[in-house]
Every structure is written in structure tokens, then in C-alpha cells.
Amino acid sequence: MGLPGHRRTSSHKRRRASHFALSPAAFTACPSCKTPIRPHHACTSCGRYDGKMILSMDRKNRRAAKAAEIKGKPVAADAHAGHDHSDGHTHEEEALAEKPKKAAKNAAAKKATKTKE
């Protein structure tokens, strides 16, 4: 069984680890909608890649609406085209109304975990 022949000094460790650094993620602007996207990836907001429509946005909107429905969150305005706001409600008001409920729920959960310890 092999054993280390010599102690690895701290400078040697640092020199060896100098190549482990992560580079920041590169982003470019989508040519059609100017949304930041990763290079060589389809745009998630308009569904285009290299000037061609690749992703069906109808499917994306249906999936977003279904996920929001499961989570109980309001759906974004573009995901439910034709939604009627004639009764005067806005989704921002609903989101703000949920924040105090979530804060109280989180505080209760923290308190419960502290009592268990």
C-alpha cells in the first residue's frame, strides 16, 4: 500500500488548487427580446434560438400556470391572457396579503423547532 513520500507544503497545495476557481457565468442578450440568456441556449422568455422559434411558449405558459396553481400562487399576467380584472383585483395585492401569513407561519415553525431542541 502506497504512503506519501513527503509532506505536501501549504504553498504546494495552493499552487495545485489555483486551477479550481470558478469563472462567472457568461450571458448575452437575446436578439429578439433583449433578455439575458446563456450562450448556445434557447431564450426562456421568447423561445427563440438562432432566430428560429424552438420552444412553444403556449406549453411554457400552461406549465407555469399549472405550477402556480399547485403552489397556490397567483399566475403572472402573460401566462393567463384574457384574464378579467374588471372586478378591480390585482395580483400584487394578493401577493402582499400573503406575506404576513408566510412570516407568521415561518416564525411558528422556528419556534416549534427551538422547543424540540
N, C-alpha and C positions, 0 to 999 in steps of 0.2 A: 504494500500500500504506500502510495507516494506521500511524502511530507514536504512542507515548504522548506526550501534550502536556505532562504534568507528572509529576514524581516522586510516587509513592504513598507517603506517610509511614507510619511504623510504627503510629501511632495510627489512621490511616485503615484500615490492614489489620486491626487488631484490632477496630475498630468493625464492619467488614464481616463479620468472622469470628465475631462474637458470637452469631450465629444458628445456627452449625454444631454446637453442643453436642448430645450425645445425651441423651435422657431415660431414666431407669431403666425397665426392663420392669415392667409392671403385672401383678399376679397377684391372683386371687380364690380363694376356697375353693369346691371342688365341693360343691353342696348335698347330694349323696347320700353321698359318701365322704370329704369334707373334704380332699381332696388339692389342693395349689395348682395352679391352671390359669390360662392366659391368658384374658382376656375374649373372648367370642364364639368360643371354640374348644371342641371336644368334649374331655371328660376322657379322658386316655390310660390311666388305671387302671381305670375302671369303664365307659367307653364311652358315657356319657350326655351329652346336650346339651339344655338347656331341659326337663329332666325326662323326656326320651324316650331310649330306647336307640337310639343311632345306629351305633356301631361294634360289630361282632361280636367278642366277647372270645375266642371259640374260635379264630377266624382269627389274632388277635393272638398268642395263646399258641402256636399252631402255627408262626407265623413266628419267634417268639422262640426256640423250641426248635430250629428248623432253623438259625437264625443261630448259636446257641450250638454246635450240632453241627459246623457248618462251621469255626468258630473253635477248636473243641476245648475249650470251657469247659463247666463243669457248668451244668445248666439250673436256673433258680430253682424253688423248691418249688411255687409255684402254677401254674407252666407245665407241670408233669408230675404232675397229680393221679393218685393211685393208685400212685405210685412206692413201692416197698417198701424200708424202711430196717431190716428185720429183721436184716440181716447186720451192723448196728452202724456203718455208714459214715455220715459226714455230709459235705455239700458244702463246709463251711467248712474241714475238714481237708484236702480235696483242693486247695482254693484256696491254703491256706497252704503246702502241699507244693510248689506250682508257683512260688511267689515266689522262692525261692533259685535255681531253674533259670533264671528270667527274668533275674534280676540278673546271673548269671554270663554268660548269653548277651549281655546288653547291654554288659557290661564287655569281652567279647571283641570285640564289634562296634566299640566305641570304640577299642580298641587297634589293630584292623585298619585303621581309618581314619587313625589317627595315623601308622602306619608307611607308609601310602601317600603322605602329605604329605611 
